[in-house]
Each structure stands twice: as C-alpha cells, then as structure tokens.
C-alpha cells in the first residue's frame, strides 16, 4: 500500500491491464471510443492518485497509437522507428 492509499502499480501491470481490457472490448465488438474510458478505469483502478494522474497523461498522449492498434492499422514510420530503438540491444 502506498502512502497515497492505493497499491503502486508496475508499469507493465498498467499496460497489460489496459491492453487486456481493450482486447476484451474489441472482442465484444465495441468501437475504440466506447472501449477506451472503461479500459483506462480498469487499468488504473488501484494506482495512487499521483501515479494515476501521471498514467492518465501518458496514456492519453499515446491514445492515437492505442487506437491504431485497436483498429489493427499498421504502425506509422515514427512508431516503427521507436519500437526498433526500444528493442535494440
């Protein structure tokens, strides 16, 4: 338990939970706009308030990339380059 009242969440947990909720919503046939808010709530539910606000800002800033993945659109050149850099040894 953090000093702010919620359990601290590891980044991979928040991202995993968001991804899992979006996959479930897509499987139920929901559009991205209907899926995004509820998926964010699930992913952030136990984060401390300061952490939750940071996550909300970070995930909102990447919402277009999440939408592209949800809609199974190919990544942009910038996203491909960022992934290549992130996975470089």
N, C-alpha and C positions, 0 to 999 in steps of 0.2 A: 504494500500500500504506500503510495506517495504521500508527501506532506500536504498535497492539494486534494486528497480524498479519493482519487481514482488509482487504479493499478497502472503503473507505467507500461506502455506497450512498446515492444521492439518494433523497429521499422518494418521488418519482414512480416510481422504479425498483422500490422495495419494494412500493408499492401496485399498480403494474402487474403485477409478478410474482405477487402474491397473487391479484389478480383473474383473471389468465390461468389460473393453476392451478385456481382454483375453477370457472371456466368449463369447463375440460377435464374435471374430475371430475364436474360436473353432466351434461356430455355423455355420460359413461360410465355415468350412472345412479346414481352414488354419492349417498348422503344427506349432508347437511351435516356431521354429526358424524364421518363417516368421511373426509370431504374436508378438514376444517379443519386438522388436525395436519400431514399431508403438505404441504398448500399453504403453511402457515406455514414449514415447514422449507425448502422451495424458495425462498420469498421472502426468507428471512433468511440463507441459507447463507453468503454471503461478507461479511456485516457484521461489524465488530469486536465483541467481546464486550460492551463497554459500550453500544454502539449497539444491538446485538441485544436486550439486556435492555430497553432503552427501547422499542424497537419491539414487543417481545412484550407489554409492559404496555399500550402504547397500542392495539394491535390487539385484545388480549384485552378491553379496556374497551369496544370497539365491536363485539364479537363478535355481539351481538344484531342490530345493523344489517346486518352482513355476512350473517347467517343470513336475515334478511328479504329481502335482495336475491337471495340464492341460491335461496330458495323463491319468488321473484317476487311477494312480498307488497307491497302499496302502502306507501309511506313513512308514518310517523307524522306528526302535525301538527308536532311538535318537529323532526323530521328535515327536513321541508319548509321550515320557517322557517329552520333553519340553512343549508340549501342556498341559500335566497333571499338571506340575508345574505352568504354566501360569494361569490356571483356578482354582488352589487350593485356598480355602478360607483363 
